Amino acid sequence: PSDYAEAIAVFREAVSTLRREHDYTDYNIANMDQTMVRMDCPATRTNNTTGDSTIRITNTGCARRGMTVALCATAARVKLPALIVLKEPTGRIPP
């Protein structure tokens, strides 16, 4: 937006007010992001003897399975351990 500097100033003031009101420290403020990681990443290229008519590609059979990995860091520049979520093929998280 054209008034981005003003919007940033308003946001920073709101955050500062909340920090003072709730006594938050840099360790209490964090940024987290998650990404999907596949269990099996089959190669797109193979090396084989010239002239062979078949190429056997080995994989784990889990090409469609994956896990969610969440990475988090605090405002105090501390990296937290990765959170890994494994799901069943049905999409449910087992007990």
N, C-alpha and C positions, 0 to 999 in steps of 0.2 A: 504493500500500500504506500501511498505518497506520504503519509504521516507516520512512517515506521518508527522514527526516532521517538516520537511522542508515545507510541504504543509500547515501545520497549521500556521507556521511563516509567510508565504507569504499571507495567508488569513487574518491574524490579522493585518498585515501591510497595506493591501488594505483597510480594514475596518477603520483603524486609519486615513489613508489618506482621505477617504471620509468623516469621521466625522469632520476633521479639515477643509476640503474644503467647506462643507455645514453647518458647525456650528451646528451639531447634538448633542443633550444632551442624557443622559440615558433615559429621558422621551420620546424621539423621536424614540427610537429603541424598537421594540416589537416582541414577538413571539406569534403566534396564531395557534390554532389547532381546528378542528371541529370534531364532532361525531354525529351519528344518534341516536336519542332517540325515542323509540316507545311510542305511546300514551297509549297502553294497553299491559301489560305484564302478560298474563294469567299464573297462577300457574301450575307447572308440577306435583304437589301432592295435594291430597285432604284429608280431615278428614271427615269420615262419620261413621255412626253406622254399626257395624259388621252385615253382613247378608243382607244389602240393595242391591237390584239388579240394581238400577239406582242411578246415582250421578248427580245432577244438578250443572253445572259450570257456574257461572255468569261472564260475561265480558261486556265491553262497546260496542262491535261491531266494534271497531276501531283497530283490531289487525294488519292490514296492513298499518295503517296511522302512520306517525311519524313526527318529527321535527328535524331540524338541529340546534345544539347548538355549538356556537363558543366561546372558552375561550381564553383570551389574557392576557399576563403580559408583563410589560416593563422591560428594563434593569435596571431601578431604583427600581426594586422589588415591583412595584405597580400592583395589580390585577385589571383589568378593568371589568366592568359589563358584564355579559354574553350576547351575541347576539343570539337571537332566531329567526329562520326563519321557518315560517309555510307555507307549500305548499298545493295546492289543490291536490286531487287524480290524476288529469291529469298531474301533475308535474309543472304546472305553478304557479307563485307567483301572487296572486290577487292584484289588484291596491289598 
